[in-house]
Amino acid sequence: MSLINFNERLTINEVARLIANVGTQRTVRVLSEPGCGKTSILKILAKLFPTHRPVYIDVPNTRDGDLFMRMPNRDTGKLEQYTTDLFDPTDPRPVIAMFDEFDKAPRSLKPLFTRALLERTIGDYKLPEGSMVFATSNNASDGVGDSLSALDGNRVITVQMSKPDVDTWCAWAAGAGITPITLTAVQMNPRCLASYTDGDSQRDNELIFNPVTNSKFFVSPRSLEAQDVVIRQRDVLGDHVTRVAIAGACGSAWASYISNFLKMADQLVNPKTIIADPMGVEFPTKPAVKWMTMFNLRDVIQTQDHMSNAVKYIQRAADRELESVFNKMVLNSDSTAAIAQMNEDIQKWMITNKNYTLLR
């Protein structure tokens, strides 16, 4: 008999697929270490179900009055429930309700939230037919105050969500407008998205969250977005403020590391020049500049000719990893996916490098 490994993790897309298929009948409870992007599950589901109404509940900071209140009816002499507009009973659309940080709920309010998760009910108000409910929280081993009773845990489906791998995060981040500087820094240092749960191999990883070292400033998908805001304003902020602010988001080790990429930013090749003359324009020699230039290309691709010229330029690097990340980026970006899927040059690369693509 094979054993089930309860330490196995699902990707964010696998978690969303699970909720999409069972969330109307059972509550899925998603656990991960801090900053892994659990909140993005709601965004994914909202795209999958455009006729549903997404509702976000910040459990630790929510009180019963934020969901409903009971008011006296002078005619009947009874208390009647009035549900807030968060769960508007006049709106017939099914709801996708995310109870974020559920395990941190105050003890006095646990019955309220538990009933919502298990019975799809807010006080006396039953959510519309077809509504989906799921909960998120941190791993108990993270040491950030999350716990769930065995009784409640036995009534939900609990899964652990993994951090995104570097290529997956970069493909998403490129479409989300993250700067080429951050994208390149992450791509060239995959340790920044490792997990302390990977064991001894990450014991000395100074970049990531680790409950043993009680780290408060660390690299995560969430903090990478935060420091990227600072990077976009670096010309106004100046070097000193930029470095201190990045450290305040991701830790001093990351701030020191990414400062090297900030210094190389002025060496980037203009992406419009590349699209106009992919074979004649100068090609960078430094690996970091190659990656930053590649990430910079996505925003200027608007036609099939643009895409083909970008592919020709990338192929000059003779680096299959660089080409693979570029293809994944344009195939997964909303602004370029339709063009990339129909592009002959990308299709040829995918066929020629099929085994390499599968290994990635």
N, C-alpha and C positions, 0 to 999 in steps of 0.2 A: 504494500500500500504506500502511495506517495504521500508525503506530508505537505500541508499547506503552510507556507511561510507568511505569517502575519506581519512581517516586516517589509513585505513587498510594497512598492509604491506605484501609484498611478500618475500619469502626466495630467496636466490641467485639462487637456482635451478629452482624455479618457474619463476624468471625473465628470466633466460636463455631459459626456455621452451617457454615463451611468444615471445621472440625475434626470436627464431628458427622457429616459426610458422607464425609470421606476419612481421618479419623484412625485407623481400624483398618488401613489399608493403607499410608499414608504419614505421615511426621512433619511437622507444620506448625511452623515456627519463627517466632515472633511478636516483632517488634521495635517499640520505641517509646522515646520519651524518658522520663526518670525520673518515677515517680509517676502514670502515666496510668491505672492500674487493671488492669494485665495479670493480676494475681492473681485478679481477679473472673471471669476466663474459666472457671476451674475451678468456681466456684459456679454459673455459668450452665449449664455442661454437666452438673453434678450434678443440677440440676433437670430437665433434658431427659432424663436417663437415670437414673431413681431406682433401677433394679435394679443399677447399676454401683457400684463402690466407688472414691470419689475418693482419690487419693494425691498429696500435695504433697512435692516434694523440693527443699530449699534447696541447690542445687548447690554454691555456694562454701563452704558450711559443712558439707558432708557428706563423710564418709570411707568407704572401702570397707567397714569394719566396721559402718557404720550400715545397710548394705544386706544384706550377707552376710559370713560368715566361714567359713574352712575349718578343720576340727578333725580331729585324728588319730583313726582308728578302729583300736583295738588288735587287733581280730579280723582285719581285712583288711590292716592295715599301710598303709592309704591315707588321704589327706586327703579328707574329705567336706564338701560345702558345706551350711551351715545358713543358711537365709534368714531375715532378721529379720521381725518381725510387721508391718513397714511393707508388705512384699509377702508376706503370709501364704500360703504354698503350700497350706494346708489349706482356704482359702476359695476356692470355685469361681467366685465372681462375677467378671465382667469388670472390669478396672481402667481408670479414667481417670487417667493419670499425667501430672502437670505437673512438668517439670524447669525450675524457675525460675532465672533468671540463668545459663543453660547456658553461655554464652560466657565466663563467668568461672571455669569449672572449672579447678582446678590441672592443670598439664600431665601430671602423673603419673597422674591419674585420668581424663583425657579418654577413653582407650580404654574404660574401664568405662561411662561415661555414653554414649559414642557407640554402643556396642553395644546399650545399652538403647533408644536412640532408633531405631536402624536395624533391629534384629533383634527388638525386643520381648522381650529376654532380660536377666535380672539374673544375671550369672555363668552358671550352668548351668540356671537356672530360667526356663522359658518362661512368659510371662504368659498367662492364660486366653484362649481364643478370644473375639474380639469386643472385646478391650481397645483403648483409644485412648491414644496417647502424643503429647504435644506439648511444645515448649520455648519459653521466653521469654527475652528479653535486651534490653539497651539498644542504641540505634543506635551504630554505630562512631563517628559524628561527635559523640556526646555526650561523648567523652573520659573515660569512666569505666571503662576497662579491658576492653572487650568485643571479642572477635575470634573468627573462625572460619576455618579453612583452606578454600581453594577446593575441595579434594577433598570435605570434609564438607559444605560449602555446596551442592555440586552434587547431593547425595543427599537433600536435604530440600526442602520447599516453604517459602520465606521470604516473609513478607508484613509490611508495616508497618502498625501500628495507630495510628489517630489519637486525639488527645485527644477526649473527648466535647464536643459543642457545649454552650452554656450551657443551652438548654432541655432537652436530653436529660439533662444532669447534674442539673439541678434536679428533674426528674421522678423520677429515681432517688433523689436525696438526700432528697426529701420523704418517700418511702416508707421510707427508712433511718433516719428520726428526726433528720435534721439540723435545727438550729434555724432558725426563720424569719429570724433575724438574718443568719446565713451565707447562706441561700438568697437573700435580698434583695440582699445585698452582691454576690454573684456575678451575679445577674440584671441588676443595674444597672451592672456593670463587666465586660463580656464580655472585656476585654483580659486578665483574670486567667487565662483558659483558652486564650489564644492560644498559638502555638508559635513557637519561634525559627526553625524550618524554614520559616516563612511568608515569610522574606526580610527586605528592608529595612524593611518596614512595622512590624516588631517589634524593630528594632535597639535602640531606646531604651526598650523595655518593661521597666521596673524590677521588675515583679511576677513574671516567669516565669523558668524555667531557661534559661540561655544559656551554653554551654561557653566562649564567647569571654570573658565577664566572670567566669568561674569562680565562678558563684553557688552558694552552699551552702544558702541559705535562700530558698525561693521557693514560689510558689503552684502547687499541683497538686491533682488530685482526692484524692490520698493525704494531703497536708498540710492540705487543707481539713477533712478528717475529724478530723485531730489537733487543730487549733485549735478545732474546734467543741466538743470535750470541755472545753476551757478556758472557752469561752463559757457552757456550761451551769453551770459552777461559779463564775461571775463574782461572784455575791453573797457567796460565802464568801471568795473570793480577794482581792477588792478591785480597784480600778481599776489600780493600779500593777502588781501581780503579773499581772493578766489581760493587760495590754498587753505586758509583757515576755515572757510565755509565748507569746502569739500571734506575736510577732516571732520567737521561737525556733522556731516551726513553719513560718511562711510568710514571714518577712522583715519588716523594719521598715516598708517602704512599705505593705504590706498591713495591718499593725497600726495604722498611722496612719489609713489609709482606713476600716477597719471600726469604729474607735472612734466615729465619727460615728453609726453605726447603733446602737451600744450605748447611746448617749445617748437615742436615740429609742424604745427598747424599751418604756419606761413609757407611751408614747402609744398602744399597741396597743389596739384595740377587742376586748373579750371575745368570743371566737368563739361561746360559748353564747348570748350576748345577740343576736348576729347571726342565729343559727338560729331563735331565738324570735320576732324582730321584724325581718326583713331590710329592710323599707322604712322603718321608723320610727327605727332606731338611727342614731346619729351616723356620718357617713361621713368618713374622714380627708381632709385637704386636701394633706398632704405626700406626694409620690410614694413615698418610701421606706416610709412608714407604711402606705400602701395595699398595697404589695407584701408587707410583713411580715404584715399582717392577712390577706391572701389566703392566704399559705402556712400560716397558723395554723389555717385552717378545716378542713383535711383530717381532723384527728384527732377532730373532733366529729361528722363525718358518719356516721350509722349507718342511716338509712332514706331512702326515696325523697323524703319530705317534706323531710328535712334537706338533701338534695342540691338540690332545687328552690329552697329558700330561700337556699341558698348561691349558686346561680346568679343569682337575682334581685338579691342584694346586689352581686355582682361586676359585674353589668350596669349598676349605677348609676354605675360609673366611666366608662362610655362609652369604654373603651379596649380595642380588639380584641386587642392584644398581651397585656394582663393576662388577658383572657378565654381566649385561646388557651393560655397557660401553665397556667392553672387547669384547663382541660379535659384537657390532656395529663397533668397531675399526677394527677388523679383517675382517669383512664382507665388509667394505668400503675401505680397503687399497688395492692398486694395487698389492702389493707383496703377500698378503695372501687371497684375496677374493676367488680365485678359490679353494683353499684348504678348506677355511671355509664353503663355500657353499655346499661342498660334505661331510663335517665332521658329523658323526652320533651323536657325543656328543653335538655339537652345535644345530643340528636339534632337538634333544630330549629336550634341554633346551628351545628352541623357542616354542615348542609345549606345554610343561609343564607350561611355564610362559607367555602364549599368552596374557592374559589380562594385565599383568604387562607391557609387551612389547608395547602393544597398548597405554597404558596410558602414557608411556614415550614419 
